[in-house]
Amino acid sequence: MDTLPIEQLKQKLLAEQQRIEQELGHIAKRNPQNPKDWEAVAPDMNVQQADPSERADAIEEFENISGAEAELELRLNEVVAALERIARGTYGMCEKGGERIPLERLEANPAATTCIAHSA
């Protein structure tokens, strides 16, 4: 069985981490008490003086930003966990069955934690 191109997969993960952190930087900020946690940033608007429809728009925009922030943060956590598995030497092994995750799966999703059989 061929060995995994760990360095190549690590570079893909690092590039994805950087991209996600840049995207998060546009819609969120790091939590000062927990730098690994991100918080969505509310739209800049004086809601107290805004009319009801502007307030509703601001609330809807914040909900959309919060949803996007949550999805990006989830993926970021998956990427960071994969980088930690590389550092520990456990990268590429199915967390459910213990078998090697096929290279094709890792190339498609370098943060995968399971083989295809155990992905459901």
N, C-alpha and C positions, 0 to 999 in steps of 0.2 A: 504494500500500500504506500502510495506517495505521501510525503510529508506535506503539511499545509504551508502555503507561502505566508507565514505569520507576519513578516514585516510588511508585505504588500497589504494584507488585510488590516493591519494596525494603522497604516497610513490612510486607508479608506475611512476607518473609524475616527481618526484624528481630524480629518477633513470634514466629516459629517458633524463632529462635535463643534468645530469652529463655526460651521454654517448655522447650526441650530442656535448657538450662543449669540451670533449676530442677529438672527431673526428675533430671538427673545429680547435682545437689547432694544429693539424698536417698539415692543409692546409691553415690556415688563421691566422690573428692576429686581436686583438681588435683595433678599431679605437680610437686613443688617444683623439680625440675631442668628441667622443660619445661612451662610453664603452659598450653600448648595441648593437652597430653595429660591424660587422665583415667584414674584407677585405681579399680577397684571396691574398696569397703570391706568387709572381712570382718565377719560378724556378731559382736556383742559377747558373747562367751561364754568362760568359763574352760574351754577344751577339755581341758586337762590333767586336771582333776578330774571332767569329765563322763563319763557312762557311754558305751559304744560307740554306742548308738543316737542319743544326743544329738550325739556327734561326727559321725556320719554325716549327721544332719539339718543340722548346721552346714556341712558340706562341700557338701551338696546346695544349700543356700540360697546359699552363696557362688558356686557354679557358675551358678545362676540369675541372680544379681546380675551376675556377670561377663558373661554373655550379653546381658543387657539393656543393660549399660554399653557393650558393644562396638557394639551396634546404634545406640544413641543417639549415641555418639561419631562413628560413620560418617555418620549423617545431619547432625550438627552440622558436620562437615567439609565436606559437600556444600553446606550453607547458607552457610557462611563463604566457600567458593570462589565461590559465585554472587554474594555481596556484593562480592567482589574483582573479579569480571568486570564488575559494574556500575561500580565505581570506574575500571577500565581502559577502559571503553567497548566491551567485547566481549560484553556480556550479550545473550542472545537469539539468538546465532548457533550453529548446529550445529557442534560440534567435529570431526565426521567429514566432513561435506559442505560446510560453509561457508554453507549457506542459512539463512534466518531460521527460527527455531523458531516455529510458530504460537502465537498468543496463547492459544488454548484450552489448549494443552499447558502453557504457562507458568503460566496461572491454576491449573491442576490441580496442577502441581509446579513452583513457581517456581525450584527448583534444577536443573531439567532442563538437561542439557548437549548433548542431541542432539534432532533432529526425530524424529517417530514412525518414519519409514522407516529411520533409523539406530539406533533404540533397542535392537534385538535383538543 
